Amino acid sequence: MSTKPVMITRTPRGTQPIQRNPAERLTPAWQQALASAIRDPETLARELELEPDRLPGLHAGHALFRVRVPRSYLARMRKRDPHDPLLLQVLPQNRETEEHPGFVADPVGDHDALAAPGLVHKYHGRVLLLTTGACAVHCRYCFRREFPYSEHNASQQDWSPALAYIKADASIREVILSGGDPLSLSDRRLADLAQRLEAIPHLERLRIHTRLPVVLPERVDDQLLDWLGNGRLHHVLVLHANHPREFAEPAAPALARLRECGIALLNQAVLLAGINDDPDTLCELQEAGFRHGILPYYLHLLDRTRGTAHFEVPERRALELHQAMHARLPGYLVPRLVREIPGEPGKTPWWTKM
């Protein structure tokens, strides 16, 4: 990229001109990449050399939950393959318009657990802060696809009510940044929030749930690592990849930079029909993650969000898959198979149901 010439501000005669460094005004590369993400289903189909009129439900699904796919994620999809497991995670379908019993707008009870604007307090010792409704990628199975972020935006009041609640409860040891995706926010805002959390003496850990280093690896830059690799709190990054190909280029160098920064890296995945519901894919997902210094955390049974029933894997099949991983992998590479049930004190381990 060529460097623009230094811009000189016009000043009154007799005064010294003020020189401004254009680099201060440059949009970060990751924000440029995010701005170029695909936002309509026909472009998504054309880029993959698929016939849009042969993909049922492109526009019906898009009307319910709009498409967003970063081009770096698109590059890992196979062209001319409508069943590509990465594509199926972001491709709108007619089946999203179907109503199924038990599939609702808020399957995990986030609304009932709101303790302050944007602050979810479900479990002892930790709270979840919904930092933004923005995401780099719109996954069709997202359990917050209908969450009213505009009504529960913690940042609208400069985080103050949420921070006050955390300060007042000394039992809280960990804050989890979620969304949307917290890394959709600028590093300036995130570093400021991290600094304010560090000032709360009883906090020990800052956990960040993010998909950006996987789907938009440009996000892992010097500015992010500057604040993420420092500070009093222990930083934990929980990534989200559902298929081993998501760890491939161009994500690999970004994951290496995070690992070199000394941040604890975990991965949580969702068990999805037609995407990762076979032993080979699930085992390779754990192995691929570990090659990048990432330990498995959770394998979630699908949160039963309205419009996502076609992704659900039957519970008996899920238990068989988990048992297959247990037979083929060392214990530290076997994620915990869990379901989130509103009102429970934590994620419910599903392997105990066998």
Residue, then its C-alpha position, 0 to 999 in steps of 0.5 A: m500500500s502506498t503512503k499518502p503525503v503528509m498533509i499540512t493544515r493551512t494556518p494564518r500568515g506568520t504562524q508555523p504550519i501543523q504537520r499531521n501524520p496520516a498514519e494517525r488517521l488511517t483506518p486499521a486493516w482489520q476494519q477495512a477488511l470488515a467493511s469489505a465483507i459480503r453482505d448479500p446472499e447473491t454476491l456470496a453465491r457468485e463468489l463461490e461460483l454457485e447459481p443463486d437461483r439454485l439455492p433455496g431460501l437465500h432471500a427468505g433467510h437473509a430477510l430474517f437475519r442478514v448475511r455477513v461473511p468476511r472475505s478471508y473466511l470465504a477464501r477457505m470455502r470450496k467453490r462450486d460446493p453448496h454443501d461446504p461445511l464453512l458455507l453452510q454456517v453462513l448460508p441463508q436457507n428456507r428452513e430458517t422460516e419454519e416454526h418448530p416447537g421448543f425453538v424460541a427467540d431466547p433459548v438460554g434465558d439471557h433476558d431473565a438474567l440481566a442484572a444491569p444494562g448489557l450485564v448477564h449474571k447467571y453463574h456464581g463468580r462470573v458475569l457476562l458483559l454484552t459489549t456490542g451487537a456487532c459481529a464480523v460474521h453472521c452464523r445462521y445458528c447464532f443463539r442471539r440472532e434475535f437479541p434486542y441489543s439496542e435495548h440492552n447496550a452496556s456502552q450507551q451509559d459508558w459501561s457505568p451501571a455494569l461496572a457499578y454492579i461488578k464493583a458492588d459484588a465481591s464474589i465476582r472474580e471473572v468478567i466475560l466480554s461477549g456480544g456480538d463479538p467484543l473484538s468488533l470494538s476498537d482497541r481504544r475502547l477495549a483497552d479503556l474498558a480493560q483498564r477500568l475492570e482492572a481497577i476493581p480489586h476483587l476481579e482476577r480474570l478477563r475472558i473474551h469470547t470471540r470468533l474474529p481471530v478465526v474468521l477475520p484474522e486481520r483483527v490480530d494486530d499490534q494494537l490488539l496485542d499491546w493491551l491484550g498481552n498486558g495488565r493485571l488481570h489474567h486474560v483468557l481468549v475463548l475462540h469459536a471454530n466448528h470445523p478444522r478448516e477454520f484454523a487454516e490459512p489465513a487464520a494460522p499466523a494470527l493464532a500464532r501471534l496470540r499464542e506467542c503473546g502468552i494468552a490462554l487460548l481455548n476453543q468452543a464449538v457447536l455440534l451442527a448437523g451436516i457440518n461437524d457431526d461425524p467423528d473424523t471431523l470432530c477429532e481433527l477439529q481438536e487436533a488442529g486447534f492443539r497444533h495452534g496452541i488451543l485447548p478444547y473447552y466446550l462442544h455445545l449442543l445446539d441452543r434451540t433458537r428460532g430458525t435453527a432447527h435444521f442444525e440440531v443433532p439428536e442427543r443420542r447421536a451427540l453422545e455417540l460422537h462424544q464417546a468416539m472422541h473419548a476413545r480416539l483422543p487423549g483426555y486433554l483434547v476431548p471437549r466437554l459436551v454441554r447444554e445450556i439450560p436456563g436457571e441451572p448453576g452452570k453448563t450442564p454436562w451431557w456425557t453424564k446422560m449416557 
